[in-house]
Amino acid sequence: MTTDRFDVYGFEQPDVDEVAAAVETLLGIELRRRDSSYRGLYYVAGSGNQDYIVQVNDPQHGGYAQFSQYPVVLMVSAVPGMAAIHERLTAAGAVLLRSTTHAQSPDADPT
């Protein structure tokens, strides 16, 4: 059985471009800038553009009202090395806002 983990980090820095640049440096990833009517301006990386998402924390555009004190959030979804990612981000001042896990059965049909 494997376990998938989904983490949400908050940043006090209000500039999404600056947070995205910092995340790229901290995690050694390349984020792609996107703009949509649902999320607004955001950055993505990973398979299917869902492994890493940096966006303005606007509840009307996929953000988190309960964490309104953090103007930018990073969502990290089921990537290898989640513990190391956590250590790097929190050492740089990011705040873990939510961490959820769920178990995947090894014989589960993904379709």
Helices and strands as residue ranges (DSSP letters): E 2-11, H 16-27, E 32-36, E 40-45, G 47-49, E 52-56, G 59-61, G 65-67, E 72-77, H 82-91, E 95-104
